[in-house]
Amino acid sequence: MKYTQLIFLVIVLLPARGADIIKYAELENKNGRYYMRKSGELFSGYVTGNPTGKMQKGQREGLWTERYNNGQVFWEGTYKEGEIHGLWLEYHSNGNLFARGNYVDGIKDRVWQYFGKSTKLIAEEEYRDGRLIRTDIIPSSGPR
């Protein structure tokens, strides 16, 4: 998995000339903006470590991914101006999908689905304008 991240950096990220790269642990979150610990300046560039992604003027931007210690993806989703925006996916530590849903400007929107470790659908929620308007628990027909 570490080699996959390295290859991603070399092929996709490094060609962007002048882009800074920093480890996530070297950033400090102050009120939703990320600053470099050493200089205190807002960070713009690529973030390695866990999670990984891109920052613009101290805010998460584009695709971000966080992983479990075993290397499996924990969550992945896109950000727009520091807010979660678009498809959001969360996974069980075995790599199977746990949750799938959509955000609009940091607010849950539309139908969210939740799955057991064996990939069976166990629940659905529906959101409208950030408000939960429906919850359906799917009856179990054996192990999940």
N, C-alpha and C positions, 0 to 999 in steps of 0.2 A: 504494500500500500504506500509506503514512503517513497518508493521508486516512482509510483504513479504520480504522486504529487510533484516530485522533482521533474519528471518528464513534462508534466503540464506547465510548470514554471518556465522551463527552458523553451518549449515550443510556442506557447501562447503568450506568456507574460513578458518575457525578457525582450522580445523585439520592440516593445514600446520604449522608445528611447527617452531617457531622462526620468523614467518612472522610479520612484523609491520603493524599496522592499524592506519590510520590518517584521519581526516576530510579534505575534499578538500579545505575548507576555510583556513586551516593551512599550505597550500603550496603556494609557490611563483614561477611563471613562469618566467624564465630568458632565453631568446633565445631558447625556445622550450624544456627546461629542467626544471624539477620541484624540488625545494629545500624546505626543512622544514624551516619555518619562524624563529622558535626559535633557531635552531642550525646552519642554513645556509648550511647544508649537503644535497647532493643529496638524494632523497627518493627512496627506494625500498620497496614495500609492497602493501597493499590493501588500497584503498581510499573509504571512505564513504561520504555521503552527496550528493551533486548534482553538477557534475556528479559522478558516481561511476565506479570503475574499478581497474585495477592493474597497478603498475609502476615497472619498472626495470631500475635501475641506472638513475632515474629521467625522464624516458620516458614512455609514455603510452604503454601498451602491452596487447594484448588480447581484450576481449569484454569490451566495455564501454557503459554506458547508461546515458542519461540525461532526466529529467522529467519536465513537466510543474508543476506549483504550485498546480494544481488540482490532481496531482498524475499520470496523463497519461504520457506515454512515449513520449518525444519530438524527440529524435533520439537515435539510437543504431547502433554500428558498431565496427569493430575490428581494432586494431592497431598493427603494427609490427615495433619495434625500433623507436617508436614515430611518425610514419607516418600512416595515415589511409590506411588500406590495406584489401581488400575483400569487402563483401557485406555491404552496407550502407543503412539504412532505416530511414526515417523521417516521422513524423505523425502530423496530425492536432490535435488541443487541444481536439477534441471530440473522439480521439483514432483511427480514420480512417487513413489509409496510405496516405501520401502526396507524397513521393518520394522514388524510389527504384533504386539503381544503384551500380556500382562496382568501387572501387579504386585499383590502383596498385601503391604502393610506394608513396601515397599521391596525385596521379593524377587520375582524372576521366577517366574511360575506358569503352568502349562498350556502350550498350544502357541504357539510363536512362529514367524512366517513371515517370510522374507526374499525380496526381489524385486530383479531386475536393473533397470537404468535404463529398460528398455523394458517394464516391469511384469510380466515373466515370473517365476513362482515359481522360486527357485533353491535354497532350503533351508528345512527346518523343524527346529525344536528343540522338545523337550517337557521341561518342568520340573515337578518335584513337590517341594514343601517347599523350594524354592530349589536343588534338585539337578538337574543335567542328566541326564535318563534316556534320551533318544533324540536322535539327530541324523540327518537324512536329507538328503543332497545330491541335488538333482534333476538328472538328466543333461541336458546341453545339447543342443539340437537346432538350433543356429545361434547368431546373435548374441543377446546378452542385453540 
